[in-house]
């Protein structure tokens, strides 16, 4: 497949952006960095792109390795200052996707706690604005959205209790709360990545 490593230069802000892309040189791809894309959209005439290397037969993993080679040449103190790049990590902007399963689970749990804390402390004015922006003006209350998300995201699982009895569980999150179990560990167990969770066994149906 076609792929290349590129370097953008913003003449107005005198900043660079380094990245890679699977595709042709003229398919219109700019980059994955949000600030870069916004700046380019507003003033494309102030940007100039240089192709550092291109390949006619390369896969995505090999291309990321080539991007990483060039990223390693950037000094840490230049990130977000001289470069639009905020990390020296070739992952197409998806840092979480490159983490281990354990780190992914920690990230999800941390994000869930942060979201819960945000909604518990949001002001009435901010909540009304979120209704307009996120819910298109519909008067959905928090309870409605929470129940709807539980229905959409829940999976059926057959769980075996420590005493040997079995139960078909529809919502894993609620089950973990009822039995004081770690939600992340329970999901890992149901996926077959752990032997048990707090003495419980089971699998997704």
N, C-alpha and C positions, 0 to 999 in steps of 0.2 A: 504493500500500500504506500501511497504518497505521504510524506511527512517532512516537516522542516522546523528548525529553531530560528527564532527571529528576535530582533531588538528594535523597539520603537524609541524614537527620540522626540520629546516635546520641546520645540524650539522656544516657546513662550516661557515655560516654567523651568526649562533646562533640566528635565528629568527623563530618565530612561525607563523602559519596561522590557524585561526579558521573558520569553515564553516559548512554547512549542505548540504545534497544531498538526493533527492528522487530516490531510486534505491537500488541495492544490494551492499554489501560491496566489491565485487570483479568485478565490471563492468568497472573498469579502470578510473573512474572519479577522477580528481586531485583537481580542484577548479576553481573558476571564476576569481581570481586575475591574471592579466596579468604578473606581475613580478614573481609571484610564478610559473606560468606555464612555463615561459621561463627558470627559474633557474632549475626547475625539469626536463625539456626536455634535458638540457645540462648535468646535473649530478644527475640522479635519485638515485644513490647509496648513496648520502649524505643526503637523506630525510628519515624520519621515521614518520609513521602515527599512531596516537592513536585514537581509537574510544571512544568518551566520553559517548555516549549513542546510542542505536539502537532500532528501533521499527518495529514491523511486521504489525501493523495496525494504520496508521497515515496519515493525509492529509497534503498538502503543507503548509496550514496556521498554523496548529498545529506544524509542524516541524520548521517553522520560529520562532514561539514563543519559542520553546526550544533552538534554536540557539541564540535568543536574550537574554535568561537567561544567557548563557555562555558569550556572548559579554559584558554584563553589568558588568562582573567581571574584564574586562580589564580597566586599568587606561588610561585616555585620552592621557597622555604624552607618553604612550607606543605605540600608533598607529604610523605606518610607521617607528618606531625605533626598538622596540623589536618584533613587529609583522609586517607581510606583510599587514595585515588589515589596511585600511586607514580610516575606518568609524566604528562606533559602531551602525550599523543599519542593521538588518537582512532583506535583500530584494533580495537576490540572485545576488547582484551586480547591480541591477536595482533600483537606488534611485528614478529616475524620475517616474517610474511606481507606486510608493507608495505615490506620492504627490496628493494633492487635484486638482480638475479640474482647479481651478483658478491658482494654482502654476504651473501646467503643461503648461498652456497657457503663463504664464510669462516666463517660461523656453524656450518655443519654440520661443517667440518673441525675447528674449535676444540672443538665438543662431542664429536666422536669421540675426539680426543686426551685430553680430560678424562676421558671414560669409560674409556679404556684405562688411563690412569694410576691411576684409582680401583681398577680390578679387579686391577692389578698389585701394589697396595700394601695391599689389604684384609686384615685380620687373619682368622684362622681362626674366631674367635668371631663377628665381624661377618658372615662368609660364611655360617655356619650360620644366623644370624638372617635373612639375606636369602633363604636357601632356604625358610625357613618362611613369610616374608611374601610373597615374589615368586613362588616356585615351588610354593606350596601344600603344602610339606612333602616334595615329591618330591626324591629324591637325584640331581638332574641336576648333573653336574659342569660346570665352565666350558667344557671342550672340547666337550662335547655341545651346549651352548647355542650356542657359536660356530659349529660346523658346521651346526647347524639353521638359524641365522639366515642363514648364507651361502646355503643352499639356498633359503630362502624369499625372500631379497632379490636374488638374482642374476638377471641378464638375459642373454640371448644377444645377441651382437654379432658382426658381421663386420668384422674389423680387417685393414687392409692395412699390411704392414711397409714400411720405407723401401726395401728391395730389390725391392718389387713383389709379394712373395708374400702370400697371404691366409690367414687362419685364423679359424675360428668359435670365439669365446671365450665360455665359460659364466660365469665369475666375473671381473668387471672388476677388482675390488680385488686379487685374487691376480696377475692379469696385470700390473697396474701395479707391484706389488712386485717381480715377476720382472725387469721391464725398466726399473726405476728411473724410473717416470713419475708425474706428479702425478695423483692419483685424481680430484680436482675438475676439473682441466682435461680429463682424458680423458672424463668424463661430459658435460661441456659440448660437447666435440667430437662425441660420439656423438649428442647431441641436436640437432646442427646449429648450435650457437651459436659454434663455433670451427672454423677451417679444418683445423687439424691439432693434434696433441699430440706433441711431441718427434719429429716426422718420421713419425708414425703417422697413418693415416686410417681412417675407418670409420663405421659407423652401427649402431643397434640393429636387430635383426631383429623 
